[in-house]
Amino acid sequence: MNKFSITLLSLALMAPAAFAQDYEALIKQALQLRDQCNMPAAEPLLRQAQTLAKDKSEASYLLGMVLAFQQKYGDAMEVLNAALKVKPDDTELQLGRATVLSYQGVYQEAGETVEAVLAKQPNNTEALTLAGRIAFYQKHPVAAQQRFNQALSLDSGNLDALLGLYDSYMQQGQSDKARLYLDRAARIAPDHIDVKSRQRPEQYNALPHHQISTGYSRSTINIPGLDSWHDRFVEYRHLQADGDQQYLRVEHNDRFGANDTMVEAGLALQQKSRLPLEAAVGVTPDYHFMPHWFGRVQANTPITDGSGDAGTVLLTGLLQYSSYANGDTKRAQIGLEYYLPHTDVWLTPNIGVVRDQNGLNTFAWGLGANWQMSGTTRIGGSYSDAPETENLVTTDSKNTSVYWRQNLGTSFVFYLTWSQFKRENSYTRRSVDATLQYSF
């Protein structure tokens, strides 16, 4: 054998080892970047590893998760679905796809996938923790704890289960008990991003911090000469890692030849507690038909934990005071958010009372329904019979509305709403509203 043949043979023998080294090095480096919450840097390394791998399951799963962490849900599903076509029975890929679905709010399909895995592998801790996470997302903290504790009974050091118990107890307002599980998780993996992000959420939050929305509403009225109605707004929200928010909104409305501009500011507090609160105030400097000022507070708290077959129920409440040029109005409302079990549907019935500018109290009620059809699409509608103030006149109105919410890629969300307001002894107004939301 000549030297040239020996060299070729040596290279051929070395190639698998070099491939394995390159692949493993890429995976290792990508995981390090992922654990540092540097998902954009981990993504190209995993894409490169995916091209090198003969069996693409591991790289596809990791790439899908990194894409999902960046809220690139469409790309993540594309990667995972392609890998599942090759290996449809791969449990890790199935659970990865279910994880992405759960991030998008498609809990029914995600839950069905997880339960199918558990039917075959009842001791699969990854499936158990994902089942717990889905229950947590659906506001079923007790059911979530049961799943996380099952996983811990099989693996006392399961990080996902410990962090899931931390989140579940925090959702129930039991912060002292929650911290015990976070401390256990920190002893096992002090440098893991999921631990750090809970210890210091303001530093390690990888989700968008800012949100800008703009919208336009065009209304028509069934009385000749009263169809000049154009409303516009722009809004900025600061999104905190703990779920709290602050926002500033400017709304400019043109109605019947008059113009009003309202500046509104608000905040959402304690969003991960049992009693999240929201408060807002608005001021219209030169007021013709909008309130000179208003103040609003609202809150909700769970009244069932979702551990049974009835689903989760939240009790909601709202108080609002508005001062108009011709007097003040007051509104008090209580309602429910009812999350139907094993579906991606929730209902929002409410009742209340409105006191108008003349001191007359009128009963109000409403019912809303929402359906998360897929990871990118949500639809819903509502009907209410309640006094509403338009152009300084408060009168009973029968309101019907339907909406469509569509994710456009990673950062944009589009809303389209159609509404009809039948005002008693007055006019009927139909409105089309379009809103575009950008998060970064």
Secondary structure, 3 states (H helix, E strand, C coil): CCHHHHHHHHHHHHHHHHHHHHHHHHHHHHHHHHHCCCHHHHHHHHHHHHHHCCCCHHHHHHHHHHHHHCCCHHHHHHHHHHHHHHCCCCHHHHHHHHHHHHHCCCHHHHHHHHHHHHHHCCCCHHHHHHHHHHHHHCCCHHHHHHHHHHHHHHCCCCHHHHHHHHHHHHHCCCHHHHHHHHHHHHHHCCCCHHHHHHHCHHHHCCCCCEEEEEEEEEEEECCCCCCCEEEEEEEEEEECCCCCEEEEEEEEEEECCEEEEEEEEEEEECCCCCCCEEEEEEECCCCCCCCCEEEEEEEEEEEEECCCCCCEEEEEEEEEEEEECCEEEEEEEEEEEEECCCCCEEECCEEEEEECCCCCEEEEEEEEEEEECCCCEEEEEEEEEEEEEECCEEEEEEEEEEEEEEEECCCEEEEEEEEEEEECCCCEEEEEEEEEEEEC
